[in-house]
Amino acid sequence: MFRKLGKNNISAVGLGCMGMSEFYGATDDKVSLQTLKQAYDIGYRNFDTADMYGQGHNEELVGKFINESGIERSNLFISTKGGIVRSKTDKYSISVDSSADYIKSACEASLKRLNTDYIDLYYVHRLNPETDISETMGALQELVREGKIKNIGLCEVSSEQIKAAHNIHPIAAVQSELSLWSREVEENVLPTCSALDIALVAFSPLGRGFLGGNIDKNFMNSVSEDLDFRKRLPRFNDENIEKNMLLVKKLEGLAQEISTPVSQLALHWVLSRASNVHIIPGSKTSKYLQSNFDAQNLDIPSSVLSTLDEIFSPDEVFGSRYPEKILSKSA
Ligand SMILES: NC(=O)c1ccc[n+]([C@@H]2O[C@H](COP(=O)([O-])OP(=O)(O)OC[C@H]3O[C@@H](n4cnc5c(N)ncnc54)[C@H](OP(=O)(O)O)[C@@H]3O)[C@@H](O)[C@H]2O)c1
């Protein structure tokens, strides 16, 4: 399934590279590089990273992949992001800087780490409400004019912010969380993107792994907060995970009825939201690459998709996406 992403038409399933550097347990660069190459061989083209993932490590890893894999640069679609500043003292604490100076210097640093002349899609990772959108967009336009970025993207923005930015320069993509248990964007953001011919790139389409069926209370109790960011997320706490697990059980039941892996059904549901939706499931190893990629080729009866709509009605989900303190700006 090819879908428009900026000036390109590419597979609607891209690869989320974040977990190869941090947030979801231990990592291994050698395995990550093999995974990136295997993903390319399967057909993945959109590789999603950000300067904040591993504080530069993730971009360096993708940079190695670009330069050591032997793949022609024009066959890759590299997406990265800038605008989130990590705290030096608290691993999971952040601030947001979308000023023109910061975005321009962050983009230069990303180009160096990626060891490439241009970035296919450069997202502002979060907008600082105190910075006028025209200032941020002005910096991005300059980067486009200089040939350093090919397409402009925004992350986790409101419908109003999308319209304001798009009036200044065409926005190619909006990246927001969208999955069975994170459906807020269905209300305004996705319709706005569809109307303006902007791609909606869905991050955490497997609910940070929860909708793949392998994560339960025992798993969460076995991991450390230092290595696994999910420990900080309300949906994964002892109380909420048990309640949310009831939804996954229903998802599993439906998947079984149609003989489809539960993760594929969850991913296909996201792609079925609209024809401009892309997904970037994250994977540190090759284990799930083929299955996740194939989620775009399923033929799922619409009755099953609407049953999922009902099961995962937003008021059935326990806990917010992020802790209150960082709800509007976290990774
Ligand atoms: N813009 C933003 O603010 C933002 C925020 C978060 C993430 N992102 C981007 O979105 C990408 C994807 O999101 P995400 O990684 O947070 O969440 P996700 O894709 O919903 O889930 C990733 C987790 O699911 C596991 N998984 C993958 N495929 C599976 C399958 N078929 N069955 C069972 N488990 C499976 C992965 O395990 P393994 O790694 O062990 O395979 C990993 O732990 C990130 O990599 C990042 O690039 C962007």
The ligand as an SDF file (V2000), in Angstrom:
LIG
                    3D

 48 52  0  0  0  0  0  0  0  0999 V2000
    6.4410   12.1790   17.7530 N   0  0  0  0  0  0  0  0  0  0  0  0
    6.4260   11.6810   18.9720 C   0  0  0  0  0  0  0  0  0  0  0  0
    6.2190   12.3930   19.9360 O   0  0  0  0  0  0  0  0  0  0  0  0
    6.6710   10.2140   19.1640 C   0  0  0  0  0  0  0  0  0  0  0  0
    6.4280    9.6260   20.4000 C   0  0  0  0  0  0  0  0  0  0  0  0
    6.6560    8.2570   20.5410 C   0  0  0  0  0  0  0  0  0  0  0  0
    7.1270    7.5160   19.4630 C   0  0  0  0  0  0  0  0  0  0  0  0
    7.3700    8.1200   18.2610 N   0  0  0  0  0  0  0  0  0  0  0  0
    7.8560    7.3680   17.0890 C   0  0  0  0  0  0  0  0  0  0  0  0
    6.9270    6.3280   16.8220 O   0  0  0  0  0  0  0  0  0  0  0  0
    7.6000    5.0790   16.7480 C   0  0  0  0  0  0  0  0  0  0  0  0
    6.6720    3.9530   17.1740 C   0  0  0  0  0  0  0  0  0  0  0  0
    6.1310    4.1710   18.4420 O   0  0  0  0  0  0  0  0  0  0  0  0
    6.5550    3.3090   19.7260 P   0  0  0  0  0  0  0  0  0  0  0  0
    7.8180    2.5860   19.4420 O   0  0  0  0  0  0  0  0  0  0  0  0
    6.4630    4.2400   20.8710 O   0  0  0  0  0  0  0  0  0  0  0  0
    5.3630    2.3190   19.9640 O   0  0  0  0  0  0  0  0  0  0  0  0
    4.6810    1.0940   19.1860 P   0  0  0  0  0  0  0  0  0  0  0  0
    5.1280    1.0360   17.7890 O   0  0  0  0  0  0  0  0  0  0  0  0
    3.2490    1.2240   19.4920 O   0  0  0  0  0  0  0  0  0  0  0  0
    5.2420   -0.1320   20.0210 O   0  0  0  0  0  0  0  0  0  0  0  0
    6.5800   -0.4820   20.0550 C   0  0  0  0  0  0  0  0  0  0  0  0
    6.7160   -1.6850   20.9790 C   0  0  0  0  0  0  0  0  0  0  0  0
    5.9330   -2.7610   20.4510 O   0  0  0  0  0  0  0  0  0  0  0  0
    6.7370   -3.9170   20.2920 C   0  0  0  0  0  0  0  0  0  0  0  0
    6.2580   -4.5560   19.0500 N   0  0  0  0  0  0  0  0  0  0  0  0
    6.5000   -4.1800   17.7730 C   0  0  0  0  0  0  0  0  0  0  0  0
    5.8550   -4.9880   16.9110 N   0  0  0  0  0  0  0  0  0  0  0  0
    5.1940   -5.9110   17.6580 C   0  0  0  0  0  0  0  0  0  0  0  0
    4.3560   -6.9970   17.3340 C   0  0  0  0  0  0  0  0  0  0  0  0
    4.0590   -7.3070   16.0860 N   0  0  0  0  0  0  0  0  0  0  0  0
    3.8510   -7.7460   18.3590 N   0  0  0  0  0  0  0  0  0  0  0  0
    4.1270   -7.4320   19.6530 C   0  0  0  0  0  0  0  0  0  0  0  0
    4.9160   -6.3940   20.0160 N   0  0  0  0  0  0  0  0  0  0  0  0
    5.4400   -5.6350   19.0220 C   0  0  0  0  0  0  0  0  0  0  0  0
    8.1540   -3.4340   20.2030 C   0  0  0  0  0  0  0  0  0  0  0  0
    9.0140   -4.4230   20.6740 O   0  0  0  0  0  0  0  0  0  0  0  0
   10.4680   -4.6780   20.0480 P   0  0  0  0  0  0  0  0  0  0  0  0
   11.1600   -3.3630   19.9840 O   0  0  0  0  0  0  0  0  0  0  0  0
   11.0790   -5.6380   20.9860 O   0  0  0  0  0  0  0  0  0  0  0  0
   10.2660   -5.2240   18.6740 O   0  0  0  0  0  0  0  0  0  0  0  0
    8.1300   -2.1990   21.1190 C   0  0  0  0  0  0  0  0  0  0  0  0
    8.3240   -2.5620   22.4590 O   0  0  0  0  0  0  0  0  0  0  0  0
    8.8330    5.2830   17.6410 C   0  0  0  0  0  0  0  0  0  0  0  0
    9.8410    4.3370   17.3480 O   0  0  0  0  0  0  0  0  0  0  0  0
    9.2120    6.7050   17.3000 C   0  0  0  0  0  0  0  0  0  0  0  0
    9.9770    6.7300   16.1080 O   0  0  0  0  0  0  0  0  0  0  0  0
    7.1260    9.4580   18.1020 C   0  0  0  0  0  0  0  0  0  0  0  0
  1  2  1  0
  2  3  2  0
  2  4  1  0
  4  5  1  0
  4 48  2  0
  5  6  2  0
  6  7  1  0
  7  8  2  0
  8  9  1  0
  8 48  1  0
  9 10  1  0
  9 46  1  0
 10 11  1  0
 11 12  1  0
 11 44  1  0
 12 13  1  0
 13 14  1  0
 14 15  2  0
 14 16  1  0
 14 17  1  0
 17 18  1  0
 18 19  2  0
 18 20  1  0
 18 21  1  0
 21 22  1  0
 22 23  1  0
 23 24  1  0
 23 42  1  0
 24 25  1  0
 25 26  1  0
 25 36  1  0
 26 27  1  0
 26 35  1  0
 27 28  2  0
 28 29  1  0
 29 30  1  0
 29 35  2  0
 30 31  1  0
 30 32  2  0
 32 33  1  0
 33 34  2  0
 34 35  1  0
 36 37  1  0
 36 42  1  0
 37 38  1  0
 38 39  2  0
 38 40  1  0
 38 41  1  0
 42 43  1  0
 44 45  1  0
 44 46  1  0
 46 47  1  0
M  CHG  2   8   1  16  -1
M  END
$$$$
